[in-house]
Amino acid sequence: MGFRGTIAIVVFERANLLEKLFMSLRDCIGIEKYSVIIVQQIHSALVEQVILHNSDLVDVHIRVDGSSRSTTKNIAFNRYLATEIGFNSLKSDFVIGLEDDVEISRDSLQFAEQMYLKFNCNKDFRGVNFGSQLPFRPELCRSYSKLRYGVHGQAHLLTRRSWESGNYSQVLNADAGHYDGVIEHYLKTGFMITPNNSRYIDNGEFGSHMGGREDSNYFQNLSESYVGNAIRNYCEYSELPLNHNWRIDCVKYLKRQNLKYKLKYFIWVNRQVRSVRIVVRFLRGLELE
C-alpha cells in the first residue's frame, strides 16, 4: 500500500534554526519519498540563503507578507496555507506540518508512515503527533499511545480525512486564536497516535510563542524525551498505552467517549447559534447546582 506524503514547513526569521531543521531532514529515513513545501514570512535575507542552499529538498516555495497580521494570525494563516497546498494542490494523503525551529529524529518519517498505514482505515484516526514529554527509555522509544488530543503544532501529521472533515478554515477568522486551539476540537473526536518518546525537539525557547509561559519546562522535557538518532534503521513500532497527562486535556483514547467529544465539537462549531448558547448556559447552571 502506497501513499503520497508532503512536509509543509512554516518559516519565519530564524535562519540558524531553519538550517538545523534541514540537516535533520536530510538524515531522515525515507525523506526522498516526500514533497516539501516552504511558506516563508519574508523579510530575512539570511533565511533566503538557507532555503536556496537547501533548494534540492524544496518543491514549493511560497513567500508571504505578514505585516498586516499579528504574530498569532501569521502562524495560523501560514500553517493553513501550507497544509492547504499539500492537500489540495499536491493531492497528498497526509501532510506533516513542521515549524522552522524544530529538529526531527532520524526515524520520525518512518514512524509517521507506519502509523498512517496501520490506522488510516480506522475512521477515528485523526493523525500523528511527533512530541512526547515522557523521559527517554530504550524500552519506550519503539512504542506509541492513542491519545484524545489536538496537535503538537510544532510537528504533527494530519490525514486527508481529518483535513476534509474538520472545520479548519476557521483559523482564518479574526477572533479564532491559535491554530492548534482551533483544530483540536475536531481532532479530539477521535485519536492521535503519539510516540512514547519524542520525535522532535524545539529549539525556539528564545523567541518561540511559548517562551515565558507556565509550561516553559516543555523545552527541557522534550529534550529529555527526544529519540534523536537512537533508531538508525527500519524497525516495527508497537502500542504501549501510557498516560501523557502533561496537560489536563491530554488523555488516553477510549472509544466509548466518542459521543461526548462529538457533542463538544458540535457545540464549539455552533457556539454563535443562539439556541445552542441557551442550552449550554442551562447545562452549566445544572452543574453549578
PLY file of the C-alpha trace (Angstrom):
ply
format ascii 1.0
element vertex 289
property float x
property float y
property float z
element edge 288
property int vertex1
property int vertex2
end_header
0.00 0.00 0.00
1.50 3.32 -1.07
0.92 6.91 -0.06
1.67 10.44 -1.14
3.16 12.47 1.69
4.08 16.14 1.96
6.18 18.01 4.52
4.90 21.57 5.00
7.29 23.94 6.79
6.33 27.41 8.00
9.36 29.71 8.11
9.83 32.99 9.95
13.14 34.73 10.70
15.30 32.08 12.39
17.88 31.17 9.76
20.19 29.25 12.09
17.33 27.11 13.41
15.98 26.50 9.91
19.41 25.19 8.89
19.26 22.69 11.78
15.84 21.54 10.60
17.11 20.96 7.06
20.08 19.00 8.43
17.73 16.74 10.40
15.50 16.26 7.34
18.47 15.14 5.26
19.21 12.42 7.82
15.62 11.13 7.94
14.89 7.60 6.74
12.70 7.88 3.61
12.98 11.64 3.02
13.28 11.02 -0.74
9.61 9.96 -0.86
8.31 13.37 0.21
7.42 16.67 -1.39
8.49 19.68 0.68
6.57 22.97 0.87
8.04 26.15 2.34
5.73 29.00 3.32
8.11 31.82 4.23
7.41 35.03 6.10
9.50 37.41 4.02
11.98 39.98 5.44
15.14 37.94 6.18
17.94 37.68 3.60
19.66 35.04 5.75
16.58 32.83 5.62
16.51 33.20 1.84
20.11 31.99 1.71
19.34 28.93 3.86
16.39 27.98 1.64
18.47 28.49 -1.51
21.26 26.33 -0.06
18.73 23.56 0.51
16.71 24.07 -2.67
17.29 20.47 -3.75
14.87 19.43 -0.98
12.22 22.10 -1.70
9.43 21.51 -4.24
7.19 24.52 -3.49
8.38 27.85 -2.06
5.74 30.47 -1.20
6.63 33.93 0.19
4.02 35.83 2.19
3.92 39.33 3.65
2.50 39.23 7.16
2.98 42.88 8.06
-0.77 43.43 8.34
-1.36 40.49 10.71
-0.42 39.74 14.31
2.07 37.00 15.19
-0.75 34.65 16.17
-2.63 35.29 12.93
0.52 34.87 10.85
1.19 31.46 12.42
-2.41 30.41 11.76
-2.53 31.78 8.20
0.84 30.34 7.15
0.11 26.93 8.64
-3.30 26.81 6.96
-1.83 27.88 3.61
0.97 25.29 3.75
-1.44 22.50 4.66
-4.00 23.56 2.06
-1.35 23.42 -0.68
-0.28 19.96 0.45
-3.76 18.50 0.30
-5.47 20.47 -2.47
-2.61 21.24 -4.88
-0.24 18.31 -4.32
-3.09 15.83 -3.65
-1.34 14.36 -0.62
-2.75 11.56 1.53
-1.24 13.22 4.59
0.67 16.39 5.41
3.39 16.65 8.04
3.46 20.16 9.49
6.73 21.50 10.90
7.79 24.84 12.30
11.21 26.18 11.41
12.64 25.92 14.93
12.38 22.15 15.35
14.62 19.19 14.58
13.11 15.77 13.93
14.58 12.34 14.67
16.12 10.07 12.08
13.16 7.65 12.27
10.39 10.28 12.55
9.09 9.89 8.98
9.32 6.11 9.25
7.27 6.23 12.45
4.66 8.52 10.88
4.36 6.33 7.77
3.87 3.15 9.76
1.18 4.75 11.88
-0.60 6.11 8.81
-0.57 2.76 7.01
-1.66 0.90 10.15
-4.56 3.16 11.19
-5.78 5.03 8.13
-8.71 2.64 7.62
-9.89 3.40 11.17
-12.47 6.19 10.94
-11.41 7.52 14.37
-7.77 8.03 13.34
-7.00 11.75 13.08
-3.22 11.88 12.67
0.14 11.59 14.39
1.82 13.84 16.92
5.61 13.79 16.94
6.08 15.02 20.52
6.22 13.43 23.96
7.37 14.58 27.37
7.98 11.12 28.83
11.70 10.66 29.67
13.64 8.65 27.10
13.98 4.95 27.81
15.16 2.31 25.30
12.08 0.17 26.02
9.77 3.12 25.20
11.30 4.52 22.03
9.69 1.90 19.76
6.21 2.31 21.23
3.21 4.63 20.99
-0.08 5.54 22.68
-3.50 6.53 21.35
-4.45 9.89 22.81
-7.51 12.09 22.57
-5.72 15.35 21.94
-5.12 18.06 19.36
-1.81 18.62 17.61
1.69 19.44 18.72
1.71 22.49 16.46
5.48 22.34 16.01
5.48 18.82 14.49
2.49 16.68 13.54
0.77 14.73 10.75
-2.80 15.32 9.56
-4.66 12.86 7.36
-6.73 13.86 4.37
-9.85 12.66 6.19
-9.07 14.99 9.08
-8.48 17.91 6.73
-11.71 17.36 4.82
-13.85 16.67 7.91
-12.61 19.37 10.28
-13.65 23.00 10.03
-10.06 24.25 9.69
-10.92 27.33 7.65
-12.00 28.89 10.96
-8.32 29.53 11.73
-8.58 32.42 9.26
-11.26 34.19 11.31
-10.06 37.33 13.04
-11.01 36.08 16.52
-10.14 32.42 16.09
-6.97 32.36 18.21
-4.07 29.93 17.92
-4.06 27.40 15.07
-3.65 24.49 17.50
-6.59 25.60 19.60
-8.92 25.88 16.61
-8.28 22.48 15.06
-8.09 20.49 18.31
-11.88 20.40 18.74
-12.38 18.11 15.76
-9.25 16.04 16.40
-10.50 15.17 19.89
-13.49 13.38 18.38
-11.03 10.57 17.57
-7.43 9.74 18.41
-3.97 11.00 17.60
-1.12 8.49 17.63
1.65 9.78 19.89
5.12 8.25 20.31
6.02 7.49 23.92
9.36 9.18 23.27
9.51 12.39 21.26
10.37 12.52 17.56
11.18 16.24 17.72
12.92 18.84 19.81
12.04 22.52 19.84
14.97 24.93 19.55
12.79 28.03 19.78
12.98 28.65 23.52
14.22 32.21 22.95
11.70 33.63 20.53
9.03 30.94 20.42
5.45 31.98 21.18
5.61 29.54 24.12
8.52 31.24 25.84
7.87 32.63 29.30
4.64 30.74 29.90
4.00 28.50 32.88
4.77 25.47 30.74
8.28 26.67 29.84
9.70 23.32 31.04
8.18 22.00 27.80
11.54 22.56 26.11
13.53 20.61 28.69
11.00 17.76 28.79
11.06 17.42 25.00
14.84 17.32 25.02
14.90 14.61 27.71
12.38 12.56 25.70
13.96 13.01 22.25
14.86 9.86 20.30
17.37 11.60 18.02
19.45 9.02 16.15
18.79 6.15 18.56
16.88 4.28 15.82
19.01 4.31 12.70
17.36 1.62 10.60
13.98 0.07 9.91
12.01 -1.15 12.92
8.44 -2.02 13.89
6.53 0.05 16.46
4.05 -1.39 18.95
1.26 0.05 21.09
2.06 0.61 24.77
-0.74 2.76 26.27
0.73 5.26 28.71
-0.50 8.44 30.37
0.79 11.60 28.67
-1.01 13.93 31.05
1.31 16.91 30.69
-1.93 18.81 30.11
-5.25 18.08 31.75
-6.96 17.56 28.38
-4.33 15.09 27.12
-5.98 11.75 27.91
-5.95 8.15 26.71
-8.38 7.41 23.89
-11.49 5.45 24.91
-13.93 4.71 22.11
-16.92 4.79 24.46
-16.33 8.54 24.94
-16.71 9.36 21.23
-20.27 10.65 21.52
-19.30 13.01 24.34
-16.49 14.57 22.32
-18.55 14.75 19.13
-21.18 16.68 21.07
-18.49 19.04 22.36
-17.29 19.60 18.79
-20.84 20.31 17.59
-21.30 22.89 20.36
-17.97 24.56 19.53
-18.75 24.78 15.79
-22.21 26.22 16.52
-21.22 28.32 19.54
-22.57 31.51 17.94
-26.03 30.00 17.35
-28.45 31.47 19.91
-30.30 28.22 20.67
-27.01 26.37 21.28
-25.81 29.10 23.64
-29.05 28.91 25.62
-28.72 25.13 26.02
-25.07 25.45 27.10
-25.97 28.07 29.73
-28.74 25.83 31.01
-26.43 22.82 31.34
-23.79 24.90 33.10
-26.45 26.07 35.52
-27.31 22.45 36.33
-23.63 21.73 37.04
-23.44 24.66 39.47
-26.48 23.39 41.34
0 1
1 2
2 3
3 4
4 5
5 6
6 7
7 8
8 9
9 10
10 11
11 12
12 13
13 14
14 15
15 16
16 17
17 18
18 19
19 20
20 21
21 22
22 23
23 24
24 25
25 26
26 27
27 28
28 29
29 30
30 31
31 32
32 33
33 34
34 35
35 36
36 37
37 38
38 39
39 40
40 41
41 42
42 43
43 44
44 45
45 46
46 47
47 48
48 49
49 50
50 51
51 52
52 53
53 54
54 55
55 56
56 57
57 58
58 59
59 60
60 61
61 62
62 63
63 64
64 65
65 66
66 67
67 68
68 69
69 70
70 71
71 72
72 73
73 74
74 75
75 76
76 77
77 78
78 79
79 80
80 81
81 82
82 83
83 84
84 85
85 86
86 87
87 88
88 89
89 90
90 91
91 92
92 93
93 94
94 95
95 96
96 97
97 98
98 99
99 100
100 101
101 102
102 103
103 104
104 105
105 106
106 107
107 108
108 109
109 110
110 111
111 112
112 113
113 114
114 115
115 116
116 117
117 118
118 119
119 120
120 121
121 122
122 123
123 124
124 125
125 126
126 127
127 128
128 129
129 130
130 131
131 132
132 133
133 134
134 135
135 136
136 137
137 138
138 139
139 140
140 141
141 142
142 143
143 144
144 145
145 146
146 147
147 148
148 149
149 150
150 151
151 152
152 153
153 154
154 155
155 156
156 157
157 158
158 159
159 160
160 161
161 162
162 163
163 164
164 165
165 166
166 167
167 168
168 169
169 170
170 171
171 172
172 173
173 174
174 175
175 176
176 177
177 178
178 179
179 180
180 181
181 182
182 183
183 184
184 185
185 186
186 187
187 188
188 189
189 190
190 191
191 192
192 193
193 194
194 195
195 196
196 197
197 198
198 199
199 200
200 201
201 202
202 203
203 204
204 205
205 206
206 207
207 208
208 209
209 210
210 211
211 212
212 213
213 214
214 215
215 216
216 217
217 218
218 219
219 220
220 221
221 222
222 223
223 224
224 225
225 226
226 227
227 228
228 229
229 230
230 231
231 232
232 233
233 234
234 235
235 236
236 237
237 238
238 239
239 240
240 241
241 242
242 243
243 244
244 245
245 246
246 247
247 248
248 249
249 250
250 251
251 252
252 253
253 254
254 255
255 256
256 257
257 258
258 259
259 260
260 261
261 262
262 263
263 264
264 265
265 266
266 267
267 268
268 269
269 270
270 271
271 272
272 273
273 274
274 275
275 276
276 277
277 278
278 279
279 280
280 281
281 282
282 283
283 284
284 285
285 286
286 287
287 288
